[in-house]
Amino acid sequence: MNDGEAPQKAAKFNAKGRSAARMAAVQSLYELDMVEGDADPVLRTFIEKRWTVPVEDEDGDEIGEADFLDPDKTFLIELVRGVTAREGEIDEILNGALGEKWTVERLEVLLRAILRVGVYELLARTDIPAKVIINEYMDVANAFFSEGEPKMVNGVLDKLAHVLRDGAMT
């Protein structure tokens, strides 16, 4: 992976609409974190050019490309712009949920992007049930990680959903 180029994983994540927008938002935020650039050019690139992903065989060797289903572009833009506009607030919330040994800055870049956009949705999209948000970002985490990271995403977002949504998980 080149510096600043968003990570991509194939076949494991086959979604469209809002689910695909969440995946693209995480990848966009990853790229923004790596290059510290402006959101609009990154969003433009994702909207115009990033709808294929490499397909790997069982050994992890790239064997071709697969179509990445079209995301809800309006939702993608909202997520990326919302996270970038509220990053300080989101990071403060995350730091409170991570515990004494962890900070947002210590998180792996992709994990940080997943958690930031998940927290943004919990804060800003109260029309979407917390359970849906948590499950969606668990799916995103599972597309990139196979160790404990998906469980961490689940635990942190679940904990914050109870706080940010006054215990309402629906």
DSSP file with accessible surface (Angstrom, degrees, kcal/mol):
  #  RESIDUE AA STRUCTURE BP1 BP2  ACC     N-H-->O    O-->H-N    N-H-->O    O-->H-N    TCO  KAPPA ALPHA  PHI   PSI    X-CA   Y-CA   Z-CA
    1    1 A M              0   0  139      0, 0.0     2,-0.1     0, 0.0     3,-0.1   0.000 360.0 360.0 360.0 134.0    0.0    0.0    0.0
    2    2 A N    >   -     0   0  112      1,-0.1     3,-2.2     4,-0.1     2,-0.0  -0.505 360.0 -87.2 -80.7 151.9    1.4    3.4   -0.9
    3    3 A D  T 3  S+     0   0  149      1,-0.3    -1,-0.1    -2,-0.1     3,-0.1  -0.355 116.2  12.7 -56.5 132.6    1.4    6.2    1.7
    4    4 A G  T 3  S+     0   0    6      1,-0.3     2,-0.5    26,-0.1    -1,-0.3   0.367  96.2 122.8  82.8  -7.6   -1.8    8.0    1.6
    5    5 A E    <   -     0   0   81     -3,-2.2    -1,-0.3    29,-0.1     0, 0.0  -0.780  67.6-116.2 -91.3 127.6   -3.6    5.4   -0.5
    6    6 A A        -     0   0    2     -2,-0.5    -4,-0.1     1,-0.1    21,-0.1  -0.282  30.1-109.5 -64.0 142.3   -6.6    4.0    1.2
    7    7 A P        -     0   0   10      0, 0.0     2,-0.4     0, 0.0    -1,-0.1  -0.409  35.4-165.4 -70.1 146.7   -6.6    0.3    2.2
    8    8 A Q        -     0   0   50     -2,-0.1     2,-0.4   136,-0.0    45,-0.0  -0.997  11.2-174.3-135.3 143.3   -8.8   -2.0    0.2
    9    9 A K        -     0   0   67     -2,-0.4     4,-0.2     4,-0.1    46,-0.1  -0.991  20.0-138.0-134.6 142.7   -9.9   -5.5    0.8
   10   10 A A        -     0   0   10     -2,-0.4     2,-6.8    44,-0.2     3,-0.2  -0.260  60.9  -4.3 -98.4 179.4  -12.0   -7.5   -1.6
   11   11 A A  S    S+     0   0   76      1,-0.3     3,-0.1    42,-0.1    -1,-0.1   0.133 107.7  82.2  37.2 -36.8  -14.8   -9.9   -1.7
   12   12 A K  S    S+     0   0  123     -2,-6.8     2,-0.6     1,-0.2    -1,-0.3   0.767  93.6  48.6 -62.8 -27.4  -15.2  -10.0    2.0
   13   13 A F        +     0   0   21     -4,-0.2     2,-0.7    -3,-0.2    -1,-0.2  -0.889  65.4 164.7-121.3  98.4  -17.2   -6.8    1.9
   14   14 A N        +     0   0  126     -2,-0.6     2,-0.3    -3,-0.1    54,-0.1  -0.876  26.0 132.3-117.5  94.7  -20.0   -6.9   -0.7
   15   15 A A        -     0   0   18     -2,-0.7    54,-0.4    54,-0.1     2,-0.3  -0.898  33.7-159.7-139.5 168.2  -22.3   -4.0    0.0
   16   16 A K    >>  +     0   0  155     -2,-0.3     3,-1.2    52,-0.1     4,-0.6  -0.876  57.2  10.8-140.4 174.1  -24.2   -1.2   -1.6
   17   17 A G  H 3> S-a   71   0A  27     53,-2.0     4,-2.0    -2,-0.3    55,-1.9  -0.287 128.1  -1.2  61.9-128.7  -25.9    2.1   -0.6
   18   18 A R  H 3> S+     0   0   97      2,-0.2     4,-2.3     1,-0.2    -1,-0.3   0.858 133.9  55.1 -67.1 -36.6  -25.2    3.2    2.9
   19   19 A S  H <> S+     0   0   26     -3,-1.2     4,-1.9     2,-0.2    -1,-0.2   0.941 110.8  45.1 -62.5 -45.5  -23.1    0.1    3.8
   20   20 A A  H  X S+     0   0    0     -4,-0.6     4,-2.7     1,-0.2    -2,-0.2   0.873 110.7  55.4 -65.2 -35.1  -20.8    0.8    0.9
   21   21 A A  H  X S+     0   0    0     -4,-2.0     4,-2.6     2,-0.2    -1,-0.2   0.892 105.8  51.6 -64.4 -38.5  -20.7    4.5    1.8
   22   22 A R  H  X S+     0   0    6     -4,-2.3     4,-2.3     2,-0.2    -2,-0.2   0.925 111.0  47.4 -63.7 -44.4  -19.6    3.6    5.3
   23   23 A M  H  X S+     0   0    3     -4,-1.9     4,-2.3     1,-0.2    -2,-0.2   0.945 114.3  46.7 -61.5 -46.3  -16.7    1.5    3.9
   24   24 A A  H  X S+     0   0    0     -4,-2.7     4,-2.8     1,-0.2    -2,-0.2   0.872 110.0  54.2 -65.8 -34.6  -15.7    4.3    1.5
   25   25 A A  H  X S+     0   0    0     -4,-2.6     4,-2.8     2,-0.2     5,-0.2   0.927 108.4  48.9 -64.9 -43.3  -15.9    6.9    4.4
   26   26 A V  H  X S+     0   0    0     -4,-2.3     4,-2.4     2,-0.2    -2,-0.2   0.938 113.5  46.8 -61.5 -44.6  -13.5    4.8    6.5
   27   27 A Q  H  X S+     0   0    5     -4,-2.3     4,-2.4     1,-0.2    -2,-0.2   0.903 112.4  50.1 -65.9 -39.0  -11.2    4.5    3.5
   28   28 A S  H  X S+     0   0    0     -4,-2.8     4,-2.7     2,-0.2    -2,-0.2   0.920 111.5  47.9 -63.9 -44.2  -11.4    8.3    2.8
   29   29 A L  H  X S+     0   0   11     -4,-2.8     4,-2.4     2,-0.2    -2,-0.2   0.873 109.5  53.9 -66.9 -34.9  -10.7    9.1    6.4
   30   30 A Y  H  X S+     0   0   21     -4,-2.4     4,-2.1    -5,-0.2    -1,-0.2   0.955 110.6  46.4 -59.5 -50.0   -7.8    6.8    6.4
   31   31 A E  H  X S+     0   0   22     -4,-2.4     4,-2.3     1,-0.2     5,-0.3   0.921 111.8  50.7 -60.6 -43.6   -6.4    8.6    3.4
   32   32 A L  H  X S+     0   0   15     -4,-2.7     4,-2.0     1,-0.2     5,-0.4   0.885 109.7  51.1 -61.8 -38.8   -7.0   12.0    5.0
   33   33 A D  H  < S+     0   0   42     -4,-2.4    -1,-0.2     1,-0.2    -2,-0.2   0.889 112.2  47.2 -65.8 -37.0   -5.2   10.9    8.1
   34   34 A M  H  < S+     0   0   69     -4,-2.1    -2,-0.2     1,-0.2    -1,-0.2   0.881 126.8  24.9 -73.8 -39.0   -2.2    9.7    6.1
   35   35 A V  H  < S-     0   0   78     -4,-2.3    -2,-0.2    -5,-0.2    -1,-0.2   0.511  91.5-137.8-105.7  -7.8   -1.8   12.7    3.9
   36   36 A E     <  +     0   0  169     -4,-2.0    -3,-0.2    -5,-0.3    -4,-0.1   0.908  54.2 143.2  49.7  50.9   -3.5   15.4    6.1
   37   37 A G        -     0   0   46     -5,-0.4     2,-0.3    -6,-0.2    -1,-0.1  -0.318  55.8 -69.8-107.2-170.4   -5.2   16.9    3.2
   38   38 A D     >  -     0   0  105      1,-0.1     4,-1.0    -2,-0.1    -1,-0.1  -0.612  37.0-132.2 -83.6 143.8   -8.6   18.5    2.4
   39   39 A A  H  > S+     0   0   10     -2,-0.3     4,-2.9     1,-0.2     5,-0.2   0.852  95.1  65.8 -66.7 -37.0  -11.6   16.2    2.4
   40   40 A D  H  > S+     0   0   57      1,-0.2     4,-2.8     2,-0.2     5,-0.2   0.910 101.1  45.8 -62.3 -44.8  -13.1   17.4   -1.0
   41   41 A P  H  > S+     0   0   57      0, 0.0     4,-2.2     0, 0.0    -1,-0.2   0.911 114.9  49.3 -63.4 -37.1  -10.4   16.1   -3.3
   42   42 A V  H  X S+     0   0   10     -4,-1.0     4,-2.4     2,-0.2    -2,-0.2   0.941 112.4  47.5 -65.2 -45.3  -10.3   12.8   -1.5
   43   43 A L  H  X S+     0   0    5     -4,-2.9     4,-2.8     1,-0.2     5,-0.2   0.919 109.7  53.4 -60.8 -43.6  -14.1   12.5   -1.7
   44   44 A R  H  X S+     0   0  128     -4,-2.8     4,-2.6    -5,-0.2     5,-0.3   0.926 109.4  49.0 -58.3 -44.3  -14.0   13.4   -5.4
   45   45 A T  H  X>S+     0   0   42     -4,-2.2     4,-2.8     1,-0.2     5,-0.7   0.930 112.6  47.3 -62.4 -44.8  -11.5   10.7   -6.1
   46   46 A F  H  X5S+     0   0    1     -4,-2.4     4,-0.9     1,-0.2    -1,-0.2   0.907 114.8  46.1 -63.9 -41.3  -13.6    8.1   -4.2
   47   47 A I  H  <5S+     0   0   39     -4,-2.8    -2,-0.2    -5,-0.2    -1,-0.2   0.904 122.8  34.2 -69.7 -37.3  -16.8    9.1   -5.9
   48   48 A E  H  <5S+     0   0  123     -4,-2.6    -2,-0.2    -5,-0.2    -3,-0.2   0.818 133.5  10.7 -88.3 -31.6  -15.2    9.2   -9.4
   49   49 A K  H  <5S+     0   0  150     -4,-2.8     3,-0.2    -5,-0.3    -3,-0.2   0.542  97.7  81.5-132.1  -7.9  -12.6    6.4   -9.4
   50   50 A R     << +     0   0   49     -4,-0.9    -1,-0.1    -5,-0.7    -4,-0.1  -0.084  50.4 113.1-104.6  40.2  -12.6    4.0   -6.5
   51   51 A W        +     0   0   40     -2,-0.2    17,-3.0    -3,-0.1     2,-0.3   0.117  63.3  69.9-106.0  26.3  -15.3    1.4   -7.2
   52   52 A T  E     -B   67   0B  49     15,-0.3    15,-0.2    -3,-0.2    13,-0.0  -0.974  60.7-164.3-128.5 153.0  -13.1   -1.7   -7.8
   53   53 A V  E     -B   66   0B   6     13,-2.5    13,-2.7    -2,-0.3   -42,-0.1  -0.964  28.8-100.5-132.0 150.1  -11.1   -3.6   -5.2
   54   54 A P  E     -B   65   0B  21      0, 0.0     2,-0.5     0, 0.0    11,-0.3  -0.437  30.4-141.3 -69.0 145.5   -8.3   -6.1   -5.6
   55   55 A V  E     -B   64   0B  35      9,-2.8     8,-3.5   -45,-0.1     9,-0.9  -0.927  18.0-160.5-107.9 131.1   -9.3   -9.8   -5.2
   56   56 A E  E     -B   62   0B  90     -2,-0.5     6,-0.2     6,-0.3     2,-0.1  -0.833  11.0-131.5-112.1 150.3   -6.8  -12.0   -3.3
   57   57 A D    >   -     0   0   55      4,-2.5     3,-2.1    -2,-0.3    -1,-0.1  -0.217  48.4 -80.9 -83.6-175.0   -6.4  -15.7   -3.3
   58   58 A E  T 3  S+     0   0  194      1,-0.3    -1,-0.1     2,-0.1    -2,-0.0   0.759 131.7  54.3 -61.8 -24.0   -6.1  -17.8   -0.1
   59   59 A D  T 3  S-     0   0  134      2,-0.1    -1,-0.3     1,-0.0     3,-0.1   0.438 120.1-107.1 -88.8  -0.8   -2.4  -16.9    0.1
   60   60 A G  S <  S+     0   0   37     -3,-2.1     2,-0.3     1,-0.3    -2,-0.1   0.550  72.5 142.2  87.5   7.1   -3.1  -13.1   -0.1
   61   61 A D        -     0   0   94      1,-0.1    -4,-2.5     2,-0.0    -1,-0.3  -0.662  57.5-113.2 -83.8 137.9   -1.8  -12.8   -3.7
   62   62 A E  E     +B   56   0B 130     -2,-0.3    -6,-0.3    -6,-0.2     3,-0.1  -0.513  39.2 170.0 -71.6 129.0   -3.7  -10.4   -5.9
   63   63 A I  E     -     0   0B 111     -8,-3.5     2,-0.3    -2,-0.3    -7,-0.2   0.358  57.9 -51.0-122.3   3.3   -5.5  -12.2   -8.7
   64   64 A G  E     -B   55   0B  32     -9,-0.9    -9,-2.8     2,-0.0     2,-0.3  -0.990  63.1 -72.1 158.7-161.6   -7.7   -9.6  -10.2
   65   65 A E  E     -B   54   0B 130     -2,-0.3     2,-0.3   -11,-0.3   -13,-0.0  -0.946  27.5-158.1-131.2 153.2  -10.3   -7.0   -9.3
   66   66 A A  E     -B   53   0B  31    -13,-2.7   -13,-2.5    -2,-0.3     2,-0.2  -0.934  31.7-101.7-126.1 150.3  -14.0   -7.1   -8.2
   67   67 A D  E     -B   52   0B 132     -2,-0.3     2,-0.6   -15,-0.2   -15,-0.3  -0.514  26.3-145.4 -70.6 137.3  -16.6   -4.4   -8.5
   68   68 A F        -     0   0   12    -17,-3.0   -54,-0.1    -2,-0.2   -52,-0.1  -0.930  32.4-113.0-101.4 118.1  -17.3   -2.5   -5.3
   69   69 A L        -     0   0   71     -2,-0.6   -54,-0.1   -54,-0.4   -17,-0.0  -0.183  38.7 -87.9 -62.0 148.1  -20.9   -1.7   -5.4
   70   70 A D        -     0   0   92    -54,-0.1   -53,-2.0     1,-0.1   -50,-0.2  -0.284  44.6-141.0 -61.2 127.0  -22.0    1.9   -5.7
   71   71 A P  B     -a   17   0A   6      0, 0.0     2,-1.1     0, 0.0   -53,-0.2  -0.399  29.3 -94.4 -83.7 164.4  -22.3    3.8   -2.4
   72   72 A D     >  -     0   0   57    -55,-1.9     4,-2.5     1,-0.2     5,-0.2  -0.693  42.6-162.4 -73.1 101.4  -24.9    6.3   -1.4
   73   73 A K  H  > S+     0   0   66     -2,-1.1     4,-2.5     1,-0.2     5,-0.2   0.873  83.8  53.4 -64.6 -37.2  -22.7    9.3   -2.4
   74   74 A T  H  > S+     0   0  111      2,-0.2     4,-2.3     1,-0.2    -1,-0.2   0.929 111.8  46.1 -63.2 -42.7  -24.7   11.8   -0.3
   75   75 A F  H  > S+     0   0    4      2,-0.2     4,-2.7     1,-0.2    -2,-0.2   0.912 110.7  53.4 -66.1 -42.2  -24.3    9.7    2.8
   76   76 A L  H  X S+     0   0    0     -4,-2.5     4,-2.4     2,-0.2     5,-0.3   0.943 110.4  46.7 -57.0 -48.7  -20.6    9.2    2.1
   77   77 A I  H  X S+     0   0   47     -4,-2.5     4,-2.6     1,-0.2     5,-0.4   0.926 111.8  51.4 -61.9 -43.8  -20.0   13.0    1.8
   78   78 A E  H  X S+     0   0   57     -4,-2.3     4,-2.5    -5,-0.2    -1,-0.2   0.928 111.0  48.3 -59.0 -44.8  -22.0   13.6    5.0
   79   79 A L  H  X S+     0   0    0     -4,-2.7     4,-2.5     2,-0.2     5,-0.2   0.949 115.2  42.4 -63.2 -49.3  -19.9   11.1    6.9
   80   80 A V  H  X S+     0   0    0     -4,-2.4     4,-2.4     1,-0.2     5,-0.2   0.945 119.1  43.1 -66.8 -47.2  -16.5   12.3    5.8
   81   81 A R  H  X S+     0   0  122     -4,-2.6     4,-2.3    -5,-0.3    -1,-0.2   0.892 114.2  52.4 -65.9 -37.3  -17.4   16.0    6.2
   82   82 A G  H  X S+     0   0   10     -4,-2.5     4,-1.7    -5,-0.4    -2,-0.2   0.923 111.1  45.8 -64.5 -43.6  -19.1   15.4    9.5
   83   83 A V  H  < S+     0   0    0     -4,-2.5     4,-0.4    -5,-0.2    -2,-0.2   0.935 114.2  48.0 -66.0 -44.5  -16.2   13.5   11.0
   84   84 A T  H >< S+     0   0   59     -4,-2.4     3,-0.6    -5,-0.2     4,-0.2   0.897 113.0  48.5 -65.8 -36.1  -13.6   16.1    9.8
   85   85 A A  H 3< S+     0   0   85     -4,-2.3    -1,-0.2     1,-0.2    -2,-0.2   0.828 123.3  31.8 -70.8 -30.8  -15.7   19.0   11.1
   86   86 A R  T 3X S+     0   0   78     -4,-1.7     4,-2.9    -5,-0.2     5,-0.2   0.135  80.2 121.7-114.1  20.5  -16.2   17.4   14.5
   87   87 A E  H <> S+     0   0   74     -3,-0.6     4,-3.0    -4,-0.4     5,-0.2   0.869  74.6  50.9 -55.7 -44.1  -12.9   15.5   14.8
   88   88 A G  H  > S+     0   0   56     -4,-0.2     4,-2.0     2,-0.2    -1,-0.2   0.936 113.8  44.4 -60.4 -46.4  -11.9   17.2   18.1
   89   89 A E  H  > S+     0   0   84      2,-0.2     4,-2.1     1,-0.2    -2,-0.2   0.920 114.9  49.1 -62.8 -44.8  -15.2   16.5   19.7
   90   90 A I  H  X S+     0   0    0     -4,-2.9     4,-2.8     1,-0.2    -2,-0.2   0.926 110.6  50.0 -62.6 -44.6  -15.2   12.9   18.4
   91   91 A D  H  X S+     0   0   16     -4,-3.0     4,-3.0    -5,-0.2    13,-0.2   0.888 108.8  52.6 -64.2 -37.0  -11.6   12.3   19.6
   92   92 A E  H  X S+     0   0  151     -4,-2.0     4,-1.8    -5,-0.2    -1,-0.2   0.928 111.0  47.1 -62.8 -43.8  -12.5   13.6   23.1
   93   93 A I  H  X S+     0   0   36     -4,-2.1     4,-1.2     2,-0.2    -2,-0.2   0.930 113.8  48.1 -62.5 -45.6  -15.4   11.2   23.3
   94   94 A L  H >X S+     0   0    0     -4,-2.8     4,-1.9     1,-0.2     3,-0.6   0.918 107.3  54.7 -63.3 -43.6  -13.3    8.3   22.1
   95   95 A N  H 3X S+     0   0   56     -4,-3.0     4,-0.8     1,-0.3    -1,-0.2   0.894 107.0  52.4 -58.9 -36.0  -10.5    9.1   24.5
   96   96 A G  H 3< S+     0   0   63     -4,-1.8    -1,-0.3     1,-0.2    -2,-0.2   0.804 114.3  42.7 -67.7 -27.8  -13.0    8.9   27.3
   97   97 A A  H << S+     0   0    9     -4,-1.2    -2,-0.2    -3,-0.6    -1,-0.2   0.688 102.7  66.2 -92.0 -19.1  -14.2    5.5   26.2
   98   98 A L  H  < S-     0   0   20     -4,-1.9     3,-0.2     1,-0.2    -2,-0.2   0.737  96.6-131.3 -79.7 -23.6  -10.8    3.9   25.4
   99   99 A G    ><  -     0   0   42     -4,-0.8     3,-0.7     1,-0.2    -1,-0.2  -0.311  35.9 -55.3  97.7 177.6   -9.5    3.8   29.0
  100  100 A E  T 3  S+     0   0  199      1,-0.2    -1,-0.2    -2,-0.1    -2,-0.1   0.816 128.3  49.9 -66.9 -35.6   -6.3    4.9   30.6
  101  101 A K  T 3  S+     0   0  167     -3,-0.2     2,-0.4     2,-0.0    -1,-0.2   0.618 106.8  58.7 -84.3 -12.5   -3.9    2.9   28.5
  102  102 A W    <   +     0   0  108     -3,-0.7     2,-0.3    -7,-0.1    -4,-0.1  -0.922  53.4 179.2-122.7 147.3   -5.2    4.0   25.1
  103  103 A T    >>  -     0   0   50     -2,-0.4     3,-0.8    -5,-0.1     4,-0.7  -0.909  43.8-108.3-132.3 163.5   -5.7    7.3   23.3
  104  104 A V  G >4 S+     0   0    0     -2,-0.3     3,-1.2     1,-0.2     8,-0.1   0.903 119.2  57.5 -57.8 -39.2   -7.0    8.0   19.8
  105  105 A E  G 34 S+     0   0  122      1,-0.3    -1,-0.2   -14,-0.1     7,-0.1   0.788 102.6  54.4 -64.6 -28.1   -3.5    8.9   18.7
  106  106 A R  G <4 S+     0   0  148     -3,-0.8    -1,-0.3     2,-0.1    -2,-0.2   0.641  87.8 101.5 -80.9 -15.2   -2.2    5.4   19.7
  107  107 A L  S << S-     0   0    6     -3,-1.2    -3,-0.0    -4,-0.7    -5,-0.0  -0.381  87.9 -97.2 -70.1 148.7   -4.8    3.6   17.6
  108  108 A E     >  -     0   0   89      1,-0.1     4,-2.8    -2,-0.1     5,-0.2  -0.359  41.2-113.3 -58.6 144.3   -3.8    2.1   14.3
  109  109 A V  H  > S+     0   0   29      1,-0.2     4,-2.2     2,-0.2     5,-0.1   0.882 114.0  46.0 -56.8 -44.6   -4.9    4.6   11.6
  110  110 A L  H  > S+     0   0    9      2,-0.2     4,-2.3     1,-0.2    -1,-0.2   0.923 113.0  49.5 -68.0 -40.6   -7.6    2.4   10.0
  111  111 A L  H  > S+     0   0    9      1,-0.2     4,-2.5     2,-0.2     5,-0.2   0.915 109.8  52.6 -63.2 -40.4   -9.1    1.4   13.4
  112  112 A R  H  X S+     0   0   22     -4,-2.8     4,-2.6     1,-0.2    -2,-0.2   0.921 108.8  50.1 -60.9 -42.6   -9.1    5.1   14.4
  113  113 A A  H  X S+     0   0    2     -4,-2.2     4,-2.3    -5,-0.2     5,-0.3   0.918 110.1  50.2 -63.4 -43.3  -11.0    5.9   11.1
  114  114 A I  H  X S+     0   0    0     -4,-2.3     4,-2.2     1,-0.2    -2,-0.2   0.942 114.0  44.4 -60.3 -48.2  -13.6    3.2   11.8
  115  115 A L  H  X S+     0   0    0     -4,-2.5     4,-2.7     1,-0.2     5,-0.2   0.905 111.3  53.5 -66.7 -40.1  -14.2    4.4   15.4
  116  116 A R  H  X S+     0   0   22     -4,-2.6     4,-2.5    -5,-0.2    -1,-0.2   0.938 112.3  42.6 -61.4 -46.9  -14.4    8.1   14.4
  117  117 A V  H  X S+     0   0    0     -4,-2.3     4,-2.4     2,-0.2    -1,-0.2   0.892 113.1  53.8 -71.4 -32.8  -17.0    7.6   11.8
  118  118 A G  H  X S+     0   0    0     -4,-2.2     4,-2.1    -5,-0.3    -2,-0.2   0.933 110.8  46.1 -63.0 -44.4  -19.0    5.2   14.0
  119  119 A V  H  X S+     0   0    0     -4,-2.7     4,-2.4     2,-0.2     5,-0.2   0.916 109.1  56.0 -65.1 -40.5  -19.0    7.8   16.8
  120  120 A Y  H  X S+     0   0   20     -4,-2.5     4,-3.3    -5,-0.2     5,-0.4   0.943 108.4  47.5 -56.9 -46.6  -20.0   10.5   14.3
  121  121 A E  H  X S+     0   0    0     -4,-2.4     4,-2.2     1,-0.2    -1,-0.2   0.901 109.6  52.4 -63.1 -40.7  -23.1    8.4   13.3
  122  122 A L  H  < S+     0   0    1     -4,-2.1    -1,-0.2     1,-0.2    -2,-0.2   0.892 117.9  39.2 -61.0 -37.0  -24.0    7.8   16.9
  123  123 A L  H  < S+     0   0   37     -4,-2.4     3,-0.3    -5,-0.1    -2,-0.2   0.927 128.9  25.6 -75.5 -48.7  -23.9   11.6   17.5
  124  124 A A  H  < S+     0   0   34     -4,-3.3     2,-0.5    -5,-0.2    -3,-0.2   0.687 114.1  57.5 -98.1 -22.5  -25.4   13.0   14.4
  125  125 A R    ><  +     0   0   33     -4,-2.2     3,-2.1    -5,-0.4    -1,-0.2  -0.521  50.1 154.9-114.4  66.6  -27.7   10.3   12.9
  126  126 A T  T 3   +     0   0  105     -2,-0.5    -1,-0.2     1,-0.3     4,-0.1   0.627  68.6  72.4 -68.5  -9.5  -30.1    9.6   15.7
  127  127 A D  T 3  S+     0   0  102     -3,-0.2    -1,-0.3     2,-0.1    -2,-0.1   0.637  87.7  72.7 -76.5 -13.2  -32.6    8.4   13.0
  128  128 A I  S <  S-     0   0    8     -3,-2.1    -3,-0.1    -7,-0.2     5,-0.1  -0.891  95.5-113.9-103.9 124.9  -30.4    5.3   12.5
  129  129 A P     >  -     0   0   51      0, 0.0     4,-2.0     0, 0.0     3,-0.5  -0.247  18.1-126.4 -57.8 141.9  -30.6    2.8   15.4
  130  130 A A  H  > S+     0   0    0     40,-0.5     4,-2.8     1,-0.2     5,-0.2   0.872 109.6  58.4 -56.9 -39.3  -27.5    2.3   17.4
  131  131 A K  H  > S+     0   0  119     38,-1.8     4,-2.4     1,-0.2    -1,-0.2   0.886 105.7  49.5 -59.5 -39.2  -27.5   -1.4   16.8
  132  132 A V  H  > S+     0   0   61     -3,-0.5     4,-2.6    37,-0.2    -1,-0.2   0.937 111.5  48.4 -64.5 -46.8  -27.5   -0.8   13.1
  133  133 A I  H  X S+     0   0    0     -4,-2.0     4,-2.3     2,-0.2     5,-0.2   0.945 112.9  47.6 -59.9 -47.9  -24.5    1.5   13.3
  134  134 A I  H  X S+     0   0    5     -4,-2.8     4,-2.0     1,-0.2    -1,-0.2   0.937 113.2  48.0 -61.2 -46.2  -22.5   -0.9   15.6
  135  135 A N  H  X S+     0   0   98     -4,-2.4     4,-2.2    -5,-0.2    -1,-0.2   0.898 110.0  52.9 -62.5 -40.0  -23.2   -3.8   13.3
  136  136 A E  H  X S+     0   0   32     -4,-2.6     4,-1.9     1,-0.2    -1,-0.2   0.923 111.9  43.9 -62.8 -43.9  -22.2   -1.9   10.2
  137  137 A Y  H  X S+     0   0    0     -4,-2.3     4,-2.6     2,-0.2    -1,-0.2   0.791 108.9  57.6 -77.5 -22.0  -18.9   -0.8   11.6
  138  138 A M  H  X S+     0   0   37     -4,-2.0     4,-2.8    -5,-0.2    -1,-0.2   0.918 107.0  49.8 -65.1 -43.2  -18.3   -4.3   12.9
  139  139 A D  H  X S+     0   0   86     -4,-2.2     4,-1.3     2,-0.2    -2,-0.2   0.910 111.3  48.2 -61.0 -42.9  -18.7   -5.5    9.3
  140  140 A V  H >X S+     0   0    0     -4,-1.9     4,-0.8     2,-0.2     3,-0.5   0.944 112.5  48.4 -62.9 -46.5  -16.2   -2.8    8.2
  141  141 A A  H >X S+     0   0    0     -4,-2.6     4,-2.8     1,-0.2     3,-1.0   0.910 109.2  53.2 -60.9 -41.5  -13.7   -3.9   10.9
  142  142 A N  H 3< S+     0   0   69     -4,-2.8    -1,-0.2     1,-0.2    -2,-0.2   0.772 101.4  61.0 -65.3 -25.4  -14.1   -7.5   10.0
  143  143 A A  H << S+     0   0    3     -4,-1.3    -1,-0.2    -3,-0.5    -2,-0.2   0.772 119.8  25.0 -70.7 -24.2  -13.3   -6.7    6.3
  144  144 A F  H << S+     0   0   24     -3,-1.0     2,-0.3    -4,-0.8    -2,-0.2   0.669 120.8  47.2-111.6 -25.6   -9.9   -5.4    7.4
  145  145 A F     <  +     0   0   25     -4,-2.8    -1,-0.2    -5,-0.2     0, 0.0  -0.924  40.0 179.4-125.7 149.3   -9.0   -7.1   10.6
  146  146 A S  S    S+     0   0   98     -2,-0.3    -1,-0.1    -3,-0.1    -4,-0.1   0.375  70.2  65.1-125.4   1.0   -9.1  -10.7   11.9
  147  147 A E  S    S-     0   0  148      3,-0.0     4,-0.3     0, 0.0    -2,-0.1   0.251 114.6 -50.8 -96.5-134.3   -7.7  -10.3   15.4
  148  148 A G  S  > S+     0   0   43      1,-0.2     4,-2.1     2,-0.1     3,-0.2   0.502 106.9  94.6 -87.1  -3.8   -9.3   -8.4   18.3
  149  149 A E  H  > S+     0   0   53      1,-0.2     4,-2.7     2,-0.2     5,-0.2   0.901  82.0  52.1 -60.5 -44.0  -10.0   -5.2   16.5
  150  150 A P  H  > S+     0   0    6      0, 0.0     4,-2.5     0, 0.0    -1,-0.2   0.913 110.5  49.9 -58.7 -37.5  -13.6   -6.0   15.5
  151  151 A K  H  > S+     0   0  168     -4,-0.3     4,-2.8     2,-0.2    -2,-0.2   0.881 109.6  51.5 -66.5 -36.4  -14.3   -6.8   19.1
  152  152 A M  H  X S+     0   0   51     -4,-2.1     4,-2.9     2,-0.2     5,-0.3   0.928 109.0  50.1 -65.1 -44.2  -12.8   -3.5   20.2
  153  153 A V  H  X S+     0   0    0     -4,-2.7     4,-2.5     1,-0.2     5,-0.3   0.944 112.7  47.8 -57.5 -47.2  -15.0   -1.6   17.7
  154  154 A N  H  X S+     0   0   66     -4,-2.5     4,-2.5    -5,-0.2     5,-0.2   0.942 114.1  45.9 -58.8 -49.3  -18.0   -3.4   19.1
  155  155 A G  H  X S+     0   0   38     -4,-2.8     4,-2.4     2,-0.2    -2,-0.2   0.924 115.7  44.1 -63.9 -45.6  -17.1   -2.7   22.7
  156  156 A V  H  X S+     0   0   12     -4,-2.9     4,-2.6     2,-0.2     5,-0.2   0.949 117.4  44.1 -67.4 -47.1  -16.2    0.9   22.2
  157  157 A L  H  X S+     0   0    0     -4,-2.5     4,-2.5    -5,-0.3    -2,-0.2   0.893 114.0  50.8 -67.4 -36.5  -19.3    1.8   20.0
  158  158 A D  H  X S+     0   0   61     -4,-2.5     4,-1.8    -5,-0.3    -1,-0.2   0.940 111.5  48.0 -63.7 -45.9  -21.6   -0.2   22.3
  159  159 A K  H  X S+     0   0  110     -4,-2.4     4,-1.2    -5,-0.2    -2,-0.2   0.934 115.4  44.6 -59.5 -46.2  -20.3    1.6   25.4
  160  160 A L  H  X S+     0   0   11     -4,-2.6     4,-3.8     1,-0.2     5,-0.4   0.839 106.3  60.3 -70.8 -31.6  -20.7    5.0   23.7
  161  161 A A  H  X S+     0   0    0     -4,-2.5     4,-2.2     1,-0.2     6,-0.5   0.916 104.4  50.4 -62.3 -39.9  -24.1    4.2   22.3
  162  162 A H  H  <>S+     0   0   82     -4,-1.8     5,-1.9     2,-0.2    -1,-0.2   0.863 118.4  38.6 -65.4 -34.6  -25.4    3.7   25.8
  163  163 A V  H ><5S+     0   0   98     -4,-1.2     3,-1.0     3,-0.2    -2,-0.2   0.942 121.6  40.4 -79.7 -49.9  -23.9    7.1   26.8
  164  164 A L  H 3<5S+     0   0   51     -4,-3.8    -3,-0.2     1,-0.3    -2,-0.2   0.757 123.1  40.0 -73.9 -25.0  -24.7    9.1   23.7
  165  165 A R  T ><5S-     0   0   25     -4,-2.2     3,-2.3    -5,-0.4    -1,-0.3   0.087 111.6-112.3-110.9  19.6  -28.1    7.6   23.1
  166  166 A D  T < 5S-     0   0  155     -3,-1.0    -3,-0.2     1,-0.3    -4,-0.2   0.883  77.2 -53.3  51.9  41.8  -29.2    7.6   26.8
  167  167 A G  T 3 <S+     0   0   39     -5,-1.9     2,-0.6    -6,-0.5    -1,-0.3   0.378 103.5 135.4  80.7  -5.9  -29.2    3.8   26.8
  168  168 A A    <   +     0   0   48     -3,-2.3    -1,-0.2    -7,-0.2   -38,-0.2  -0.668  25.9 175.3 -81.5 117.7  -31.5    3.5   23.7
  169  169 A M              0   0   29     -2,-0.6   -38,-1.8   -39,-0.1   -37,-0.2   0.418 360.0 360.0-100.3  -0.5  -30.1    0.9   21.4
  170  170 A T              0   0  124    -40,-0.2   -40,-0.5   -41,-0.2   -42,-0.0  -0.555 360.0 360.0-101.6 360.0  -32.9    1.0   18.9
